[in-house]
């Protein structure tokens, strides 16, 4: 899936406006930062969107919740650098019991 298609989907729930990025303050309002895993294997995954309809997720490296939001916002901003990029997966994600992505069903 190309970046432009992902950004158009994000417009449906307010994560972009006229193919432009939103501010970090607005991003934090839409972001839901969830902790997965146990012990040293914990990771925050940042979700934005409407569950079971149109959900975008960011997988920052292991860090604090605050840093995970900042890193996810940087990932989000990088999407607007090249609208023809083709590095996004669209579909269902199967996760392990610790919450890490295991497999993808791509549409």
N, CA, C and O atoms as a GROMACS GRO file, in nm:
protein
  428
    1UNK      N    1   0.084  -0.117   0.000
    1UNK     CA    2   0.000   0.000   0.000
    1UNK      C    3   0.089   0.124   0.000
    1UNK      O    4   0.184   0.132   0.078
    2UNK      N    5   0.059   0.217  -0.085
    2UNK     CA    6   0.139   0.339  -0.095
    2UNK      C    7   0.104   0.437   0.017
    2UNK      O    8  -0.006   0.433   0.072
    3UNK      N    9   0.199   0.523   0.049
    3UNK     CA   10   0.181   0.621   0.157
    3UNK      C   11   0.059   0.708   0.134
    3UNK      O   12  -0.015   0.734   0.228
    4UNK      N   13   0.037   0.752   0.013
    4UNK     CA   14  -0.077   0.840  -0.017
    4UNK      C   15  -0.210   0.772   0.019
    4UNK      O   16  -0.302   0.838   0.066
    5UNK      N   17  -0.218   0.642  -0.002
    5UNK     CA   18  -0.340   0.567   0.033
    5UNK      C   19  -0.358   0.559   0.184
    5UNK      O   20  -0.470   0.570   0.234
    6UNK      N   21  -0.248   0.540   0.257
    6UNK     CA   22  -0.254   0.535   0.403
    6UNK      C   23  -0.298   0.671   0.457
    6UNK      O   24  -0.381   0.678   0.548
    7UNK      N   25  -0.242   0.779   0.403
    7UNK     CA   26  -0.276   0.914   0.449
    7UNK      C   27  -0.423   0.944   0.421
    7UNK      O   28  -0.489   1.008   0.503
    8UNK      N   29  -0.474   0.901   0.308
    8UNK     CA   30  -0.617   0.922   0.278
    8UNK      C   31  -0.704   0.847   0.379
    8UNK      O   32  -0.809   0.898   0.419
    9UNK      N   33  -0.663   0.728   0.420
    9UNK     CA   34  -0.737   0.654   0.522
    9UNK      C   35  -0.731   0.727   0.656
    9UNK      O   36  -0.829   0.729   0.731
   10UNK      N   37  -0.615   0.787   0.687
   10UNK     CA   38  -0.601   0.860   0.813
   10UNK      C   39  -0.690   0.984   0.817
   10UNK      O   40  -0.731   1.026   0.924
   11UNK      N   41  -0.720   1.041   0.702
   11UNK     CA   42  -0.809   1.157   0.697
   11UNK      C   43  -0.949   1.122   0.743
   11UNK      O   44  -1.021   1.210   0.792
   12UNK      N   45  -0.989   0.997   0.730
   12UNK     CA   46  -1.123   0.954   0.772
   12UNK      C   47  -1.145   0.973   0.921
   12UNK      O   48  -1.258   0.998   0.964
   13UNK      N   49  -1.039   0.962   1.001
   13UNK     CA   50  -1.054   0.980   1.145
   13UNK      C   51  -0.973   1.097   1.199
   13UNK      O   52  -0.948   1.104   1.320
   14UNK      N   53  -0.932   1.190   1.113
   14UNK     CA   54  -0.873   1.315   1.156
   14UNK      C   55  -0.724   1.317   1.180
   14UNK      O   56  -0.672   1.414   1.234
   15UNK      N   57  -0.652   1.212   1.140
   15UNK     CA   58  -0.508   1.208   1.163
   15UNK      C   59  -0.430   1.286   1.058
   15UNK      O   60  -0.308   1.302   1.072
   16UNK      N   61  -0.495   1.332   0.955
   16UNK     CA   62  -0.434   1.424   0.859
   16UNK      C   63  -0.544   1.514   0.803
   16UNK      O   64  -0.662   1.480   0.805
   17UNK      N   65  -0.502   1.629   0.752
   17UNK     CA   66  -0.597   1.725   0.696
   17UNK      C   67  -0.545   1.772   0.561
   17UNK      O   68  -0.438   1.832   0.552
   18UNK      N   69  -0.621   1.745   0.456
   18UNK     CA   70  -0.582   1.783   0.319
   18UNK      C   71  -0.443   1.734   0.283
   18UNK      O   72  -0.362   1.807   0.226
   19UNK      N   73  -0.415   1.608   0.317
   19UNK     CA   74  -0.286   1.543   0.292
   19UNK      C   75  -0.170   1.612   0.363
   19UNK      O   76  -0.056   1.602   0.319
   20UNK      N   77  -0.198   1.682   0.472
   20UNK     CA   78  -0.097   1.749   0.553
   20UNK      C   79  -0.097   1.686   0.693
   20UNK      O   80  -0.198   1.634   0.738
   21UNK      N   81   0.018   1.692   0.759
   21UNK     CA   82   0.029   1.635   0.893
   21UNK      C   83  -0.037   1.726   0.996
   21UNK      O   84  -0.058   1.845   0.972
   22UNK      N   85  -0.069   1.668   1.111
   22UNK     CA   86  -0.126   1.744   1.222
   22UNK      C   87  -0.017   1.768   1.325
   22UNK      O   88   0.090   1.710   1.316
   23UNK      N   89  -0.043   1.853   1.423
   23UNK     CA   90   0.056   1.885   1.526
   23UNK      C   91   0.072   1.769   1.624
   23UNK      O   92  -0.012   1.679   1.629
   24UNK      N   93   0.180   1.773   1.701
   24UNK     CA   94   0.204   1.669   1.802
   24UNK      C   95   0.093   1.670   1.906
   24UNK      O   96   0.052   1.564   1.953
   25UNK      N   97   0.044   1.787   1.942
   25UNK     CA   98  -0.063   1.797   2.039
   25UNK      C   99  -0.188   1.724   1.989
   25UNK      O  100  -0.251   1.650   2.065
   26UNK      N  101  -0.224   1.745   1.862
   26UNK     CA  102  -0.340   1.676   1.804
   26UNK      C  103  -0.314   1.526   1.793
   26UNK      O  104  -0.402   1.445   1.819
   27UNK      N  105  -0.191   1.490   1.756
   27UNK     CA  106  -0.154   1.349   1.743
   27UNK      C  107  -0.174   1.276   1.875
   27UNK      O  108  -0.226   1.164   1.877
   28UNK      N  109  -0.132   1.339   1.987
   28UNK     CA  110  -0.148   1.276   2.119
   28UNK      C  111  -0.294   1.253   2.154
   28UNK      O  112  -0.327   1.157   2.224
   29UNK      N  113  -0.383   1.339   2.105
   29UNK     CA  114  -0.526   1.321   2.131
   29UNK      C  115  -0.581   1.197   2.061
   29UNK      O  116  -0.670   1.130   2.113
   30UNK      N  117  -0.529   1.167   1.943
   30UNK     CA  118  -0.576   1.051   1.865
   30UNK      C  119  -0.503   0.923   1.903
   30UNK      O  120  -0.555   0.813   1.880
   31UNK      N  121  -0.384   0.935   1.960
   31UNK     CA  122  -0.300   0.818   1.987
   31UNK      C  123  -0.342   0.745   2.114
   31UNK      O  124  -0.376   0.806   2.215
   32UNK      N  125  -0.338   0.613   2.106
   32UNK     CA  126  -0.365   0.527   2.221
   32UNK      C  127  -0.241   0.440   2.239
   32UNK      O  128  -0.217   0.348   2.161
   33UNK      N  129  -0.163   0.470   2.340
   33UNK     CA  130  -0.036   0.402   2.364
   33UNK      C  131  -0.059   0.287   2.461
   33UNK      O  132  -0.094   0.309   2.577
   34UNK      N  133  -0.038   0.164   2.413
   34UNK     CA  134  -0.065   0.045   2.494
   34UNK      C  135   0.064  -0.031   2.522
   34UNK      O  136   0.152  -0.042   2.436
   35UNK      N  137   0.074  -0.082   2.643
   35UNK     CA  138   0.190  -0.160   2.684
   35UNK      C  139   0.163  -0.308   2.663
   35UNK      O  140   0.060  -0.360   2.708
   36UNK      N  141   0.255  -0.377   2.595
   36UNK     CA  142   0.243  -0.520   2.570
   36UNK      C  143   0.369  -0.591   2.620
   36UNK      O  144   0.478  -0.534   2.621
   37UNK      N  145   0.351  -0.714   2.662
   37UNK     CA  146   0.463  -0.796   2.705
   37UNK      C  147   0.482  -0.795   2.855
   37UNK      O  148   0.410  -0.727   2.928
   38UNK      N  149   0.582  -0.874   2.900
   38UNK     CA  150   0.614  -0.885   3.042
   38UNK      C  151   0.763  -0.871   3.064
   38UNK      O  152   0.843  -0.897   2.974
   39UNK      N  153   0.799  -0.830   3.182
   39UNK     CA  154   0.941  -0.822   3.218
   39UNK      C  155   1.020  -0.732   3.125
   39UNK      O  156   0.979  -0.619   3.096
   40UNK      N  157   1.132  -0.782   3.077
   40UNK     CA  158   1.219  -0.704   2.988
   40UNK      C  159   1.167  -0.702   2.844
   40UNK      O  160   1.220  -0.628   2.762
   41UNK      N  161   1.066  -0.781   2.814
   41UNK     CA  162   1.013  -0.790   2.678
   41UNK      C  163   0.896  -0.694   2.654
   41UNK      O  164   0.820  -0.713   2.560
   42UNK      N  165   0.882  -0.592   2.738
   42UNK     CA  166   0.770  -0.499   2.724
   42UNK      C  167   0.797  -0.397   2.614
   42UNK      O  168   0.909  -0.352   2.594
   43UNK      N  169   0.690  -0.362   2.545
   43UNK     CA  170   0.699  -0.263   2.437
   43UNK      C  171   0.568  -0.185   2.432
   43UNK      O  172   0.460  -0.240   2.454
   44UNK      N  173   0.579  -0.057   2.401
   44UNK     CA  174   0.460   0.025   2.379
   44UNK      C  175   0.428   0.025   2.230
   44UNK      O  176   0.517   0.047   2.147
   45UNK      N  177   0.303   0.001   2.195
   45UNK     CA  178   0.257   0.010   2.058
   45UNK      C  179   0.154   0.123   2.055
   45UNK      O  180   0.064   0.127   2.138
   46UNK      N  181   0.169   0.213   1.960
   46UNK     CA  182   0.083   0.331   1.952
   46UNK      C  183  -0.020   0.308   1.842
   46UNK      O  184   0.015   0.288   1.725
   47UNK      N  185  -0.148   0.313   1.879
   47UNK     CA  186  -0.258   0.293   1.786
   47UNK      C  187  -0.330   0.425   1.763
   47UNK      O  188  -0.347   0.504   1.855
   48UNK      N  189  -0.373   0.448   1.640
   48UNK     CA  190  -0.453   0.564   1.604
   48UNK      C  191  -0.565   0.516   1.513
   48UNK      O  192  -0.540   0.437   1.422
   49UNK      N  193  -0.687   0.563   1.536
   49UNK     CA  194  -0.797   0.528   1.447
   49UNK      C  195  -0.914   0.463   1.518
   49UNK      O  196  -0.931   0.477   1.639
   50UNK      N  197  -0.993   0.394   1.440
   50UNK     CA  198  -1.114   0.330   1.488
   50UNK      C  199  -1.093   0.178   1.485
   50UNK      O  200  -1.079   0.121   1.377
   51UNK      N  201  -1.091   0.112   1.604
   51UNK     CA  202  -1.068  -0.032   1.606
   51UNK      C  203  -1.169  -0.109   1.520
   51UNK      O  204  -1.287  -0.072   1.513
   52UNK      N  205  -1.121  -0.214   1.456
   52UNK     CA  206  -1.198  -0.304   1.370
   52UNK      C  207  -1.251  -0.234   1.244
   52UNK      O  208  -1.328  -0.295   1.169
   53UNK      N  209  -1.213  -0.109   1.220
   53UNK     CA  210  -1.255  -0.040   1.098
   53UNK      C  211  -1.135   0.016   1.022
   53UNK      O  212  -1.112  -0.017   0.906
   54UNK      N  213  -1.060   0.101   1.090
   54UNK     CA  214  -0.951   0.171   1.024
   54UNK      C  215  -0.849   0.208   1.131
   54UNK      O  216  -0.857   0.316   1.190
   55UNK      N  217  -0.754   0.121   1.156
   55UNK     CA  218  -0.659   0.140   1.264
   55UNK      C  219  -0.517   0.143   1.210
   55UNK      O  220  -0.476   0.055   1.134
   56UNK      N  221  -0.443   0.246   1.249
   56UNK     CA  222  -0.302   0.260   1.212
   56UNK      C  223  -0.221   0.235   1.339
   56UNK      O  224  -0.257   0.285   1.446
   57UNK      N  225  -0.112   0.159   1.329
   57UNK     CA  226  -0.030   0.135   1.447
   57UNK      C  227   0.116   0.164   1.416
   57UNK      O  228   0.164   0.145   1.304
   58UNK      N  229   0.186   0.212   1.519
   58UNK     CA  230   0.328   0.242   1.511
   58UNK      C  231   0.399   0.156   1.614
   58UNK      O  232   0.352   0.142   1.726
   59UNK      N  233   0.514   0.099   1.576
   59UNK     CA  234   0.590   0.010   1.662
   59UNK      C  235   0.727   0.071   1.692
   59UNK      O  236   0.826   0.034   1.630
   60UNK      N  237   0.733   0.164   1.789
   60UNK     CA  238   0.863   0.222   1.824
   60UNK      C  239   0.948   0.121   1.901
   60UNK      O  240   0.894   0.022   1.952
   61UNK      N  241   1.080   0.145   1.911
   61UNK     CA  242   1.164   0.053   1.989
   61UNK      C  243   1.127   0.058   2.137
   61UNK      O  244   1.052   0.145   2.180
   62UNK      N  245   1.181  -0.036   2.214
   62UNK     CA  246   1.151  -0.042   2.358
   62UNK      C  247   1.197   0.086   2.426
   62UNK      O  248   1.314   0.123   2.420
   63UNK      N  249   1.104   0.154   2.490
   63UNK     CA  250   1.134   0.279   2.561
   63UNK      C  251   1.016   0.314   2.650
   63UNK      O  252   0.928   0.231   2.671
   64UNK      N  253   1.014   0.434   2.702
   64UNK     CA  254   0.905   0.477   2.789
   64UNK      C  255   0.782   0.516   2.706
   64UNK      O  256   0.790   0.529   2.584
   65UNK      N  257   0.670   0.533   2.773
   65UNK     CA  258   0.546   0.571   2.705
   65UNK      C  259   0.562   0.708   2.638
   65UNK      O  260   0.522   0.727   2.523
   66UNK      N  261   0.620   0.803   2.710
   66UNK     CA  262   0.640   0.938   2.657
   66UNK      C  263   0.729   0.936   2.532
   66UNK      O  264   0.697   0.999   2.431
   67UNK      N  265   0.839   0.864   2.540
   67UNK     CA  266   0.930   0.855   2.426
   67UNK      C  267   0.866   0.779   2.310
   67UNK      O  268   0.889   0.813   2.194
   68UNK      N  269   0.787   0.678   2.340
   68UNK     CA  270   0.718   0.602   2.235
   68UNK      C  271   0.625   0.692   2.154
   68UNK      O  272   0.617   0.680   2.032
   69UNK      N  273   0.555   0.782   2.223
   69UNK     CA  274   0.468   0.877   2.152
   69UNK      C  275   0.549   0.971   2.063
   69UNK      O  276   0.510   0.999   1.950
   70UNK      N  277   0.662   1.019   2.115
   70UNK     CA  278   0.747   1.110   2.036
   70UNK      C  279   0.804   1.039   1.913
   70UNK      O  280   0.803   1.094   1.803
   71UNK      N  281   0.852   0.917   1.932
   71UNK     CA  282   0.908   0.840   1.820
   71UNK      C  283   0.799   0.808   1.718
   71UNK      O  284   0.822   0.818   1.598
   72UNK      N  285   0.682   0.770   1.765
   72UNK     CA  286   0.570   0.740   1.675
   72UNK      C  287   0.531   0.862   1.594
   72UNK      O  288   0.496   0.851   1.477
   73UNK      N  289   0.536   0.979   1.656
   73UNK     CA  290   0.504   1.103   1.583
   73UNK      C  291   0.609   1.129   1.475
   73UNK      O  292   0.575   1.176   1.366
   74UNK      N  293   0.734   1.099   1.504
   74UNK     CA  294   0.839   1.114   1.402
   74UNK      C  295   0.817   1.016   1.287
   74UNK      O  296   0.836   1.052   1.171
   75UNK      N  297   0.776   0.892   1.318
   75UNK     CA  298   0.741   0.796   1.214
   75UNK      C  299   0.626   0.851   1.130
   75UNK      O  300   0.628   0.844   1.007
   76UNK      N  301   0.527   0.906   1.199
   76UNK     CA  302   0.410   0.965   1.132
   76UNK      C  303   0.452   1.078   1.038
   76UNK      O  304   0.408   1.083   0.923
   77UNK      N  305   0.538   1.169   1.086
   77UNK     CA  306   0.584   1.280   1.001
   77UNK      C  307   0.663   1.231   0.880
   77UNK      O  308   0.655   1.290   0.773
   78UNK      N  309   0.740   1.124   0.898
   78UNK     CA  310   0.820   1.072   0.787
   78UNK      C  311   0.732   1.020   0.673
   78UNK      O  312   0.778   1.010   0.559
   79UNK      N  313   0.608   0.986   0.703
   79UNK     CA  314   0.516   0.940   0.599
   79UNK      C  315   0.489   1.049   0.495
   79UNK      O  316   0.465   1.019   0.378
   80UNK      N  317   0.494   1.173   0.537
   80UNK     CA  318   0.462   1.285   0.449
   80UNK      C  319   0.581   1.328   0.363
   80UNK      O  320   0.566   1.414   0.276
   81UNK      N  321   0.699   1.269   0.386
   81UNK     CA  322   0.818   1.303   0.306
   81UNK      C  323   0.810   1.248   0.165
   81UNK      O  324   0.850   1.315   0.070
   82UNK      N  325   0.758   1.127   0.151
   82UNK     CA  326   0.751   1.062   0.020
   82UNK      C  327   0.615   0.994   0.007
   82UNK      O  328   0.592   0.886   0.062
   83UNK      N  329   0.524   1.058  -0.065
   83UNK     CA  330   0.387   1.007  -0.076
   83UNK      C  331   0.376   0.883  -0.165
   83UNK      O  332   0.272   0.817  -0.166
   84UNK      N  333   0.482   0.851  -0.239
   84UNK     CA  334   0.478   0.733  -0.326
   84UNK      C  335   0.551   0.613  -0.266
   84UNK      O  336   0.569   0.511  -0.332
   85UNK      N  337   0.592   0.625  -0.142
   85UNK     CA  338   0.659   0.515  -0.074
   85UNK      C  339   0.563   0.396  -0.065
   85UNK      O  340   0.441   0.415  -0.059
   86UNK      N  341   0.617   0.276  -0.065
   86UNK     CA  342   0.533   0.157  -0.067
   86UNK      C  343   0.575   0.058   0.042
   86UNK      O  344   0.594  -0.060   0.015
   87UNK      N  345   0.590   0.106   0.166
   87UNK     CA  346   0.641   0.020   0.272
   87UNK      C  347   0.537  -0.014   0.378
   87UNK      O  348   0.573  -0.059   0.487
   88UNK      N  349   0.410   0.007   0.350
   88UNK     CA  350   0.307  -0.015   0.450
   88UNK      C  351   0.229  -0.142   0.421
   88UNK      O  352   0.205  -0.177   0.305
   89UNK      N  353   0.190  -0.210   0.527
   89UNK     CA  354   0.114  -0.332   0.517
   89UNK      C  355  -0.028  -0.303   0.560
   89UNK      O  356  -0.051  -0.241   0.664
   90UNK      N  357  -0.123  -0.348   0.479
   90UNK     CA  358  -0.264  -0.329   0.511
   90UNK      C  359  -0.326  -0.465   0.530
   90UNK      O  360  -0.317  -0.551   0.442
   91UNK      N  361  -0.389  -0.486   0.643
   91UNK     CA  362  -0.453  -0.614   0.669
   91UNK      C  363  -0.459  -0.643   0.817
   91UNK      O  364  -0.441  -0.553   0.899
   92UNK      N  365  -0.485  -0.768   0.851
   92UNK     CA  366  -0.493  -0.809   0.990
   92UNK      C  367  -0.356  -0.853   1.040
   92UNK      O  368  -0.276  -0.907   0.964
   93UNK      N  369  -0.331  -0.828   1.169
   93UNK     CA  370  -0.205  -0.865   1.229
   93UNK      C  371  -0.231  -0.969   1.338
   93UNK      O  372  -0.315  -0.948   1.425
   94UNK      N  373  -0.159  -1.080   1.332
   94UNK     CA  374  -0.166  -1.180   1.438
   94UNK      C  375  -0.049  -1.156   1.531
   94UNK      O  376   0.064  -1.141   1.486
   95UNK      N  377  -0.075  -1.150   1.662
   95UNK     CA  378   0.030  -1.120   1.760
   95UNK      C  379   0.055  -1.239   1.851
   95UNK      O  380  -0.033  -1.323   1.871
   96UNK      N  381   0.175  -1.244   1.907
   96UNK     CA  382   0.208  -1.345   2.006
   96UNK      C  383   0.139  -1.310   2.137
   96UNK      O  384   0.076  -1.205   2.148
   97UNK      N  385   0.151  -1.397   2.236
   97UNK     CA  386   0.091  -1.370   2.367
   97UNK      C  387   0.152  -1.248   2.433
   97UNK      O  388   0.089  -1.184   2.518
   98UNK      N  389   0.273  -1.214   2.396
   98UNK     CA  390   0.340  -1.097   2.454
   98UNK      C  391   0.308  -0.971   2.375
   98UNK      O  392   0.353  -0.862   2.413
   99UNK      N  393   0.233  -0.982   2.267
   99UNK     CA  394   0.188  -0.864   2.194
   99UNK      C  395   0.271  -0.826   2.074
   99UNK      O  396   0.239  -0.728   2.007
  100UNK      N  397   0.375  -0.901   2.042
  100UNK     CA  398   0.456  -0.867   1.927
  100UNK      C  399   0.392  -0.920   1.799
  100UNK      O  400   0.332  -1.027   1.801
  101UNK      N  401   0.405  -0.848   1.689
  101UNK     CA  402   0.348  -0.896   1.563
  101UNK      C  403   0.411  -1.029   1.521
  101UNK      O  404   0.533  -1.045   1.525
  102UNK      N  405   0.326  -1.122   1.482
  102UNK     CA  406   0.372  -1.256   1.444
  102UNK      C  407   0.356  -1.278   1.295
  102UNK      O  408   0.447  -1.326   1.228
  103UNK      N  409   0.238  -1.242   1.244
  103UNK     CA  410   0.213  -1.260   1.101
  103UNK      C  411   0.110  -1.159   1.054
  103UNK      O  412   0.033  -1.105   1.134
  104UNK      N  413   0.110  -1.134   0.926
  104UNK     CA  414   0.019  -1.037   0.866
  104UNK      C  415  -0.067  -1.104   0.760
  104UNK      O  416  -0.017  -1.184   0.681
  105UNK      N  417  -0.194  -1.071   0.757
  105UNK     CA  418  -0.280  -1.112   0.648
  105UNK      C  419  -0.300  -0.988   0.564
  105UNK      O  420  -0.370  -0.895   0.605
  106UNK      N  421  -0.240  -0.985   0.447
  106UNK     CA  422  -0.241  -0.865   0.363
  106UNK      C  423  -0.354  -0.874   0.263
  106UNK      O  424  -0.376  -0.979   0.202
  107UNK      N  425  -0.426  -0.763   0.246
  107UNK     CA  426  -0.537  -0.756   0.150
  107UNK      C  427  -0.489  -0.695   0.021
  107UNK      O  428  -0.567  -0.680  -0.073
   0.00000   0.00000   0.00000
